[in-house]
Amino acid sequence: MNLSTDRRGLVCCALAAVVVVQLIVLYAPEAPGPPSPIPHADKTVHAIVFALPVLVAGLGRLRSWRLVALLCAAHAPLSEVVQHLALGQRSGDPWDVVADLVGVGAASIGVLLSLRRR
């Protein structure tokens, strides 16, 4: 294995890890953790769990980082529909979709700016 293959493998493992975290946060039967005393803190969590896969793929220089961003953007509304219809203790929230898309957009802009500098 050369360094490039090692790096790609590490980036793919990191991407898989952040996607698993995203799925746990979104699809746990009940929202993980105690309620936050900070109003709308869950929106920040949504933005972060949708930004992380894009950042890992983009900053890890995977050629498919744009596809990762597109899949995350498509997953945002789908995840809220699944929460609303299939998870009794959860509910779909259109503002969560907005937060998810803000995370994807912000991460995409960050990746583009980073790649432009290189």
N, CA, C and O of each residue as an XYZ file, in Angstrom:
472
protein
N       0.841     -1.198      0.000
C       0.000      0.000      0.000
C       0.873      1.243      0.000
O       1.888      1.309      0.693
N       0.463      2.220     -0.784
C       1.213      3.470     -0.756
C       0.495      4.472      0.142
O      -0.599      4.211      0.642
N       1.125      5.607      0.331
C       0.591      6.625      1.233
C      -0.790      7.097      0.793
O      -1.664      7.315      1.632
N      -0.995      7.258     -0.515
C      -2.274      7.730     -1.034
C      -3.390      6.736     -0.722
O      -4.491      7.134     -0.344
N      -3.107      5.450     -0.880
C      -4.096      4.415     -0.582
C      -4.391      4.375      0.908
O      -5.543      4.206      1.308
N      -3.360      4.529      1.735
C      -3.551      4.570      3.183
C      -4.424      5.752      3.588
O      -5.332      5.610      4.407
N      -4.145      6.924      3.010
C      -4.922      8.118      3.327
C      -6.372      7.940      2.908
O      -7.289      8.280      3.655
N      -6.574      7.405      1.713
C      -7.937      7.184      1.219
C      -8.695      6.225      2.140
O      -9.869      6.445      2.440
N      -8.033      5.176      2.581
C      -8.667      4.230      3.492
C      -9.043      4.879      4.812
O     -10.122      4.634      5.351
N      -8.150      5.705      5.328
C      -8.432      6.415      6.571
C      -9.606      7.374      6.410
O     -10.470      7.453      7.283
N      -9.639      8.099      5.301
C     -10.733      9.040      5.045
C     -12.050      8.278      4.926
O     -13.070      8.713      5.461
N     -12.032      7.146      4.230
C     -13.259      6.344      4.086
C     -13.729      5.808      5.437
O     -14.932      5.769      5.695
N     -12.813      5.399      6.293
C     -13.187      4.939      7.643
C     -13.767      6.084      8.466
O     -14.762      5.907      9.169
N     -13.152      7.246      8.378
C     -13.668      8.418      9.099
C     -15.044      8.799      8.575
O     -15.930      9.148      9.356
N     -15.230      8.738      7.265
C     -16.531      9.048      6.670
C     -17.586      8.059      7.154
O     -18.698      8.452      7.507
N     -17.240      6.791      7.169
C     -18.190      5.780      7.661
C     -18.551      6.055      9.121
O     -19.711      5.918      9.508
N     -17.569      6.440      9.929
C     -17.818      6.707     11.350
C     -18.776      7.883     11.542
O     -19.692      7.809     12.361
N     -18.568      8.972     10.788
C     -19.454     10.124     10.977
C     -20.851      9.848     10.428
O     -21.829     10.402     10.929
N     -20.959      9.001      9.406
C     -22.284      8.628      8.908
C     -23.010      7.778      9.946
O     -24.214      7.941     10.140
N     -22.302      6.881     10.610
C     -22.925      6.081     11.672
C     -23.411      6.987     12.794
O     -24.516      6.796     13.304
N     -22.611      7.964     13.185
C     -23.042      8.919     14.216
C     -24.294      9.658     13.750
O     -25.241      9.828     14.518
N     -24.298     10.096     12.492
C     -25.471     10.785     11.954
C     -26.712      9.906     12.043
O     -27.774     10.369     12.460
N     -26.586      8.653     11.659
C     -27.733      7.742     11.682
C     -28.229      7.494     13.099
O     -29.436      7.399     13.324
N     -27.320      7.389     14.048
C     -27.720      7.203     15.447
C     -28.476      8.426     15.949
O     -29.529      8.302     16.574
N     -27.931      9.612     15.669
C     -28.583     10.848     16.115
C     -29.970     10.973     15.507
O     -30.912     11.383     16.185
N     -30.101     10.625     14.238
C     -31.372     10.825     13.550
C     -32.405      9.741     13.818
O     -33.601     10.025     13.875
N     -31.955      8.504     13.984
C     -32.907      7.397     14.027
C     -32.980      6.658     15.349
O     -33.635      5.618     15.428
N     -32.336      7.156     16.383
C     -32.523      6.556     17.711
C     -34.002      6.708     18.060
O     -34.602      7.738     17.753
N     -34.598      5.697     18.697
C     -36.032      5.782     18.997
C     -36.429      7.045     19.756
O     -37.524      7.573     19.564
N     -35.553      7.519     20.602
C     -35.788      8.778     21.310
C     -34.582      9.669     21.068
O     -33.474      9.175     20.856
N     -34.787     10.958     21.099
C     -33.672     11.882     20.893
C     -32.572     11.578     21.906
O     -32.848     11.498     23.103
N     -31.321     11.405     21.448
C     -30.233     11.081     22.369
C     -29.955     12.220     23.358
O     -30.024     13.396     23.001
N     -29.645     11.858     24.582
C     -29.255     12.828     25.603
C     -30.417     13.552     26.244
O     -31.551     13.484     25.769
N     -30.122     14.244     27.328
C     -31.159     14.995     28.031
C     -31.539     16.249     27.235
O     -30.756     16.723     26.412
N     -32.723     16.778     27.476
C     -33.106     18.018     26.790
C     -32.125     19.141     27.143
O     -31.692     19.268     28.288
N     -31.789     19.938     26.152
C     -30.845     21.024     26.369
C     -31.543     22.245     26.942
O     -32.655     22.572     26.529
N     -30.901     22.925     27.894
C     -31.487     24.164     28.402
C     -31.354     25.316     27.392
O     -31.949     26.380     27.570
N     -30.575     25.091     26.342
C     -30.370     26.112     25.310
C     -31.455     25.944     24.241
O     -31.549     24.888     23.616
N     -32.264     26.971     24.033
C     -33.322     26.855     23.023
C     -32.752     26.552     21.636
O     -31.774     27.165     21.208
N     -33.363     25.615     20.957
C     -33.020     25.241     19.575
C     -31.618     24.677     19.426
O     -31.052     24.718     18.333
N     -31.050     24.155     20.493
C     -29.711     23.551     20.409
C     -29.721     22.354     19.463
O     -28.701     22.032     18.854
N     -30.866     21.698     19.339
C     -30.940     20.549     18.438
C     -30.676     20.952     16.985
O     -30.226     20.130     16.187
N     -30.948     22.194     16.644
C     -30.692     22.650     15.269
C     -29.184     22.685     15.004
O     -28.737     22.378     13.898
N     -28.418     23.053     16.004
C     -26.962     23.044     15.871
C     -26.461     21.618     15.683
O     -25.580     21.369     14.860
N     -27.021     20.689     16.441
C     -26.643     19.278     16.304
C     -26.964     18.794     14.899
O     -26.152     18.113     14.274
N     -28.146     19.143     14.401
C     -28.519     18.753     13.034
C     -27.523     19.302     12.021
O     -27.062     18.564     11.150
N     -27.187     20.577     12.120
C     -26.244     21.178     11.176
C     -24.896     20.465     11.233
O     -24.280     20.217     10.196
N     -24.442     20.141     12.425
C     -23.135     19.491     12.584
C     -23.136     18.084     12.002
O     -22.210     17.718     11.278
N     -24.172     17.280     12.308
C     -24.148     15.887     11.822
C     -24.338     15.805     10.315
O     -23.996     14.791      9.707
N     -24.876     16.854      9.704
C     -24.963     16.865      8.242
C     -23.726     17.507      7.609
O     -23.405     17.208      6.459
N     -23.043     18.364      8.320
C     -21.818     18.977      7.804
C     -20.637     18.005      7.861
O     -19.796     17.999      6.962
N     -20.571     17.199      8.895
C     -19.395     16.342      9.096
C     -19.079     15.412      7.924
O     -17.920     15.346      7.514
N     -20.057     14.689      7.365
C     -19.692     13.821      6.227
C     -19.124     14.612      5.044
O     -18.188     14.160      4.385
N     -19.688     15.782      4.781
C     -19.211     16.613      3.676
C     -17.787     17.092      3.958
O     -16.930     17.066      3.075
N     -17.546     17.524      5.184
C     -16.207     17.989      5.553
C     -15.176     16.867      5.484
O     -14.079     17.058      4.958
N     -15.526     15.709      6.012
C     -14.571     14.589      5.989
C     -14.253     14.194      4.553
O     -13.089     14.011      4.196
N     -15.292     14.065      3.730
C     -15.059     13.670      2.334
C     -14.314     14.754      1.562
O     -13.395     14.454      0.800
N     -14.701     15.998      1.753
C     -14.089     17.093      0.996
C     -12.679     17.412      1.429
O     -11.775     17.516      0.600
N     -12.489     17.570      2.731
C     -11.152     17.892      3.227
C     -10.217     16.692      3.127
O      -8.996     16.842      3.085
N     -10.811     15.495      3.092
C     -10.025     14.281      2.863
C      -9.713     14.069      1.391
O      -9.075     13.087      1.011
N     -10.169     14.998      0.575
C      -9.916     15.023     -0.861
C     -10.430     13.799     -1.604
O      -9.800     13.321     -2.548
N     -11.580     13.299     -1.168
C     -12.227     12.252     -1.955
C     -12.837     12.911     -3.186
O     -13.451     13.974     -3.086
N     -12.674     12.294     -4.321
C     -13.241     12.863     -5.549
C     -14.759     12.943     -5.483
O     -15.371     13.789     -6.135
N     -15.356     12.075     -4.706
C     -16.816     11.992     -4.648
C     -17.422     12.873     -3.553
O     -18.561     12.638     -3.151
N     -16.699     13.875     -3.062
C     -17.230     14.668     -1.952
C     -18.508     15.402     -2.350
O     -19.386     15.606     -1.512
N     -18.624     15.797     -3.602
C     -19.855     16.474     -4.052
C     -21.038     15.511     -4.006
O     -22.155     15.909     -3.676
N     -20.792     14.251     -4.335
C     -21.850     13.242     -4.239
C     -22.269     13.060     -2.787
O     -23.456     12.921     -2.492
N     -21.298     13.060     -1.882
C     -21.606     12.970     -0.451
C     -22.489     14.147     -0.038
O     -23.461     13.965      0.694
N     -22.159     15.342     -0.500
C     -22.959     16.533     -0.183
C     -24.370     16.386     -0.743
O     -25.343     16.704     -0.059
N     -24.489     15.914     -1.961
C     -25.804     15.731     -2.583
C     -26.630     14.693     -1.820
O     -27.822     14.893     -1.585
N     -25.999     13.595     -1.438
C     -26.712     12.551     -0.681
C     -27.157     13.066      0.687
O     -28.255     12.750      1.145
N     -26.308     13.855      1.334
C     -26.693     14.445      2.623
C     -27.877     15.398      2.448
O     -28.796     15.410      3.266
N     -27.849     16.191      1.385
C     -28.950     17.124      1.134
C     -30.254     16.363      0.861
O     -31.325     16.798      1.285
N     -30.167     15.244      0.163
C     -31.366     14.435     -0.103
C     -31.833     13.722      1.163
O     -33.031     13.518      1.357
N     -30.894     13.347      2.017
C     -31.224     12.628      3.250
C     -31.935     13.533      4.262
O     -32.702     13.050      5.095
N     -31.681     14.837      4.190
C     -32.243     15.773      5.168
C     -33.776     15.687      5.245
O     -34.301     15.406      6.323
N     -34.508     15.913      4.160
C     -35.964     15.826      4.277
C     -36.446     14.398      4.503
O     -37.430     14.171      5.208
N     -35.747     13.438      3.900
C     -36.144     12.042      4.076
C     -36.074     11.628      5.542
O     -36.957     10.925      6.034
N     -35.033     12.060      6.233
C     -34.872     11.673      7.645
C     -36.012     12.214      8.505
O     -36.449     11.548      9.444
N     -36.491     13.406      8.195
C     -37.591     13.978      8.981
C     -38.903     13.258      8.698
O     -39.726     13.088      9.597
N     -39.098     12.837      7.461
C     -40.305     12.066      7.131
C     -40.277     10.726      7.864
O     -41.288     10.300      8.422
N     -39.122     10.065      7.861
C     -38.993      8.781      8.570
C     -39.224      8.980     10.066
O     -39.935      8.192     10.689
N     -38.635     10.019     10.647
C     -38.848     10.281     12.078
C     -40.327     10.487     12.371
O     -40.838      9.982     13.370
N     -41.004     11.213     11.523
C     -42.418     11.529     11.741
C     -43.306     10.298     11.595
O     -44.222     10.091     12.391
N     -43.035      9.481     10.579
C     -43.922      8.356     10.284
C     -43.569      7.063     11.012
O     -44.455      6.270     11.330
N     -42.284      6.842     11.279
C     -41.870      5.535     11.774
C     -41.376      5.515     13.214
O     -41.294      4.444     13.814
N     -41.050      6.655     13.776
C     -40.512      6.674     15.139
C     -41.505      7.371     16.055
O     -41.629      8.596     16.036
N     -42.206      6.588     16.852
C     -43.276      7.108     17.691
C     -42.874      8.203     18.657
O     -43.669      9.103     18.928
N     -41.664      8.151     19.182
C     -41.207      9.151     20.152
C     -40.585     10.374     19.490
O     -40.220     11.333     20.171
N     -40.463     10.345     18.166
C     -39.833     11.450     17.437
C     -40.877     12.106     16.547
O     -41.936     11.532     16.295
N     -40.584     13.281     16.084
C     -41.484     13.958     15.153
C     -40.663     14.641     14.073
O     -39.526     15.048     14.311
N     -41.232     14.762     12.907
C     -40.552     15.457     11.828
C     -40.676     16.961     12.026
O     -41.736     17.458     12.406
N     -39.610     17.671     11.773
C     -39.604     19.119     11.959
C     -38.985     19.771     10.723
O     -37.811     19.553     10.426
N     -39.777     20.574     10.001
C     -39.229     21.231      8.811
C     -38.013     22.113      9.120
O     -37.138     22.275      8.269
N     -37.952     22.673     10.311
C     -36.797     23.506     10.676
C     -35.538     22.665     10.854
O     -34.427     23.168     10.684
N     -35.703     21.397     11.192
C     -34.540     20.499     11.237
C     -33.970     20.311      9.832
O     -32.754     20.250      9.654
N     -34.853     20.221      8.838
C     -34.397     20.104      7.448
C     -33.585     21.345      7.068
O     -32.537     21.241      6.431
N     -34.079     22.514      7.464
C     -33.352     23.757      7.181
C     -31.970     23.709      7.831
O     -30.971     24.047      7.197
N     -31.915     23.289      9.092
C     -30.624     23.197      9.793
C     -29.701     22.196      9.099
O     -28.506     22.449      8.949
N     -30.259     21.059      8.677
C     -29.461     20.055      7.970
C     -28.853     20.645      6.701
O     -27.666     20.468      6.428
N     -29.680     21.347      5.931
C     -29.217     21.913      4.668
C     -28.219     23.048      4.887
O     -27.305     23.237      4.084
N     -28.392     23.794      5.960
C     -27.404     24.821      6.309
C     -26.059     24.148      6.597
O     -25.015     24.638      6.166
N     -26.081     23.040      7.317
C     -24.843     22.306      7.592
C     -24.174     21.814      6.319
O     -22.961     21.952      6.159
N     -24.960     21.239      5.411
C     -24.410     20.755      4.135
C     -23.845     21.924      3.328
O     -22.745     21.838      2.781
N     -24.607     23.011      3.260
C     -24.155     24.172      2.489
C     -22.900     24.802      3.058
O     -21.964     25.113      2.320
N     -22.877     24.990      4.359
C     -21.705     25.602      4.999
C     -20.473     24.721      4.816
O     -19.385     25.222      4.530
N     -20.641     23.424      4.979
C     -19.511     22.506      4.798
C     -19.031     22.526      3.350
O     -17.827     22.505      3.091
N     -19.962     22.567      2.417
C     -19.587     22.596      0.997
C     -18.804     23.862      0.671
O     -17.798     23.808     -0.037
N     -19.257     24.983      1.178
C     -18.534     26.238      0.960
C     -17.139     26.157      1.578
O     -16.160     26.583      0.966
N     -17.051     25.612      2.789
C     -15.750     25.458      3.432
C     -14.809     24.582      2.634
O     -13.624     24.890      2.507
N     -15.333     23.485      2.091
C     -14.501     22.590      1.279
C     -14.043     23.301      0.013
O     -12.869     23.234     -0.350
N     -14.962     23.980     -0.656
C     -14.591     24.700     -1.893
C     -13.518     25.747     -1.631
O     -12.568     25.878     -2.403
N     -13.670     26.494     -0.538
C     -12.664     27.498     -0.196
C     -11.322     26.851      0.118
O     -10.273     27.362     -0.276
N     -11.357     25.742      0.818
C     -10.122     25.029      1.158
C      -9.437     24.491     -0.088
O      -8.218     24.600     -0.226
N     -10.210     23.916     -0.988
C      -9.633     23.363     -2.206
C      -9.084     24.470     -3.103
O      -8.081     24.277     -3.790
N      -9.734     25.615     -3.096
C      -9.277     26.753     -3.903
C      -7.906     27.235     -3.440
O      -7.075     27.631     -4.257
N      -7.673     27.202     -2.139
C      -6.377     27.646     -1.587
C      -5.247     26.719     -1.969
O      -4.102     27.147     -2.109
N      -5.570     25.444     -2.137
C      -4.536     24.472     -2.501
C      -4.291     24.617     -3.955
O      -3.457     23.905     -4.515
